[in-house]
Amino acid sequence: MKTFDPEQEPHAWGTFEDADALRRWSFERRTPEQRLAWLTAALELAYQSGALKPRRPDEGSLAS
């Protein structure tokens, strides 16, 4: 695996290692709040499109 400089944007084309370096570079430049916002938006889109179904607890497991 190639090493990369977090201060310098890696190539956006080329080998699989270049693409992997770009993904890692992009991830490290985001704050936890930005990562959470992206995940929330992706989940909302998946639910709205029907790609994911909301998880619901079993009716029987709630009875005491």
CNS distance restraints for C-alpha pairs under 8 A (distance, minus, plus):
assign (resid   1 and name CA) (resid  17 and name CA) 6.46 0.50 0.50
assign (resid   2 and name CA) (resid  17 and name CA) 6.38 0.50 0.50
assign (resid   2 and name CA) (resid  18 and name CA) 7.90 0.50 0.50
assign (resid   2 and name CA) (resid  21 and name CA) 7.20 0.50 0.50
assign (resid   3 and name CA) (resid  21 and name CA) 7.53 0.50 0.50
assign (resid   4 and name CA) (resid   8 and name CA) 7.90 0.50 0.50
assign (resid   4 and name CA) (resid  10 and name CA) 7.24 0.50 0.50
assign (resid   4 and name CA) (resid  21 and name CA) 6.50 0.50 0.50
assign (resid   4 and name CA) (resid  25 and name CA) 7.77 0.50 0.50
assign (resid   5 and name CA) (resid   9 and name CA) 7.71 0.50 0.50
assign (resid   6 and name CA) (resid  25 and name CA) 5.80 0.50 0.50
assign (resid   6 and name CA) (resid  28 and name CA) 7.56 0.50 0.50
assign (resid   6 and name CA) (resid  29 and name CA) 7.94 0.50 0.50
assign (resid   9 and name CA) (resid  22 and name CA) 7.16 0.50 0.50
assign (resid   9 and name CA) (resid  25 and name CA) 7.07 0.50 0.50
assign (resid  10 and name CA) (resid  18 and name CA) 6.79 0.50 0.50
assign (resid  10 and name CA) (resid  21 and name CA) 6.48 0.50 0.50
assign (resid  10 and name CA) (resid  22 and name CA) 5.48 0.50 0.50
assign (resid  10 and name CA) (resid  25 and name CA) 7.48 0.50 0.50
assign (resid  11 and name CA) (resid  18 and name CA) 5.98 0.50 0.50
assign (resid  11 and name CA) (resid  19 and name CA) 7.49 0.50 0.50
assign (resid  11 and name CA) (resid  22 and name CA) 6.86 0.50 0.50
assign (resid  12 and name CA) (resid  18 and name CA) 6.83 0.50 0.50
assign (resid  12 and name CA) (resid  19 and name CA) 6.30 0.50 0.50
assign (resid  12 and name CA) (resid  22 and name CA) 6.48 0.50 0.50
assign (resid  13 and name CA) (resid  18 and name CA) 6.62 0.50 0.50
assign (resid  13 and name CA) (resid  19 and name CA) 6.65 0.50 0.50
assign (resid  14 and name CA) (resid  18 and name CA) 5.96 0.50 0.50
assign (resid  14 and name CA) (resid  19 and name CA) 7.26 0.50 0.50
assign (resid  15 and name CA) (resid  19 and name CA) 6.55 0.50 0.50
assign (resid  16 and name CA) (resid  20 and name CA) 6.10 0.50 0.50
assign (resid  17 and name CA) (resid  21 and name CA) 6.03 0.50 0.50
assign (resid  18 and name CA) (resid  22 and name CA) 6.21 0.50 0.50
assign (resid  19 and name CA) (resid  23 and name CA) 6.29 0.50 0.50
assign (resid  20 and name CA) (resid  24 and name CA) 6.25 0.50 0.50
assign (resid  21 and name CA) (resid  25 and name CA) 5.96 0.50 0.50
assign (resid  22 and name CA) (resid  26 and name CA) 6.02 0.50 0.50
assign (resid  23 and name CA) (resid  27 and name CA) 6.10 0.50 0.50
assign (resid  24 and name CA) (resid  28 and name CA) 6.16 0.50 0.50
assign (resid  25 and name CA) (resid  29 and name CA) 6.43 0.50 0.50
assign (resid  26 and name CA) (resid  30 and name CA) 6.81 0.50 0.50
assign (resid  30 and name CA) (resid  34 and name CA) 5.92 0.50 0.50
assign (resid  30 and name CA) (resid  35 and name CA) 6.45 0.50 0.50
assign (resid  31 and name CA) (resid  35 and name CA) 6.33 0.50 0.50
assign (resid  32 and name CA) (resid  36 and name CA) 6.14 0.50 0.50
assign (resid  33 and name CA) (resid  37 and name CA) 6.13 0.50 0.50
assign (resid  34 and name CA) (resid  38 and name CA) 6.17 0.50 0.50
assign (resid  35 and name CA) (resid  39 and name CA) 6.23 0.50 0.50
assign (resid  36 and name CA) (resid  40 and name CA) 6.07 0.50 0.50
assign (resid  37 and name CA) (resid  41 and name CA) 6.14 0.50 0.50
assign (resid  38 and name CA) (resid  42 and name CA) 6.12 0.50 0.50
assign (resid  39 and name CA) (resid  43 and name CA) 6.16 0.50 0.50
assign (resid  40 and name CA) (resid  44 and name CA) 6.17 0.50 0.50
assign (resid  41 and name CA) (resid  45 and name CA) 6.19 0.50 0.50
assign (resid  42 and name CA) (resid  46 and name CA) 6.19 0.50 0.50
assign (resid  43 and name CA) (resid  47 and name CA) 6.14 0.50 0.50
assign (resid  44 and name CA) (resid  48 and name CA) 6.09 0.50 0.50
assign (resid  45 and name CA) (resid  49 and name CA) 6.03 0.50 0.50
assign (resid  46 and name CA) (resid  50 and name CA) 6.12 0.50 0.50
assign (resid  46 and name CA) (resid  51 and name CA) 5.02 0.50 0.50
assign (resid  46 and name CA) (resid  52 and name CA) 5.45 0.50 0.50
assign (resid  47 and name CA) (resid  51 and name CA) 6.13 0.50 0.50
assign (resid  47 and name CA) (resid  52 and name CA) 5.04 0.50 0.50
assign (resid  47 and name CA) (resid  53 and name CA) 6.04 0.50 0.50
assign (resid  47 and name CA) (resid  54 and name CA) 6.92 0.50 0.50
assign (resid  57 and name CA) (resid  61 and name CA) 7.09 0.50 0.50
assign (resid  57 and name CA) (resid  62 and name CA) 7.64 0.50 0.50
assign (resid  58 and name CA) (resid  62 and name CA) 7.11 0.50 0.50
assign (resid  59 and name CA) (resid  63 and name CA) 7.44 0.50 0.50
